[in-house]
Amino acid sequence: MGLLSEFKKFAMRGNVVDMAVGVVIGGAFGLIVTEIVGKVITPIIGYLQGGVDFKERVYTLQLPEIADGMKPPVIGYGAVLQAILNFIIVAFVLFLVIKAMNRMVKKEEAAPAPPSEEILLLREIRDALNKR
């Protein structure tokens, strides 16, 4: 029973739950970025390259001895380049999101909250004592 309660205590800590939410949202965000890169950015790059599909770019190895009926091996560098492009876009968008969040946090910190009623009462007491 001790192991189960210890696991429950671990799993219910705030940072573990926050991390789980971040992983789920990050996965969904990754799918969105993958689709944007695959359906919008990659076709534009392919068009600029003369109509070549970016994902289908491969390098065929020229080997002197290949058995009959076998295709020569290919290196699919286009898929790797697309994965690198996905990473760069995700990193840039996350940078922009974090930058915007930091700006909002600074604005919240800059605007001081109005003093509570207790603080106002304490100030009145302080002023009354200073008058004596």
TAJO-V916022 format. One line per field, one symbol per residue. psi: psi as a letter, one per 40 degrees, with the letter a starting at -180 (. if undefined). burial: 1 if it has 16 or more other ideal C-beta (glycine too) atoms within 10 Angstrom, else 0. A space follows every 50 residues. Layout:
psi->???
burial->???
This chain:
psi->dddddddddddeidddddddddddddddddddddddddedddddddddef ehhddehihhhhidhhiheiiiiihgeddddddddddddddddddddddd ddddddddddhiiiiiddddddddddddddd.
burial->00000000000000000000000000000000100010001100010000 00011010000000000000000000010001001100010000000000 00000000000000000000000000000000
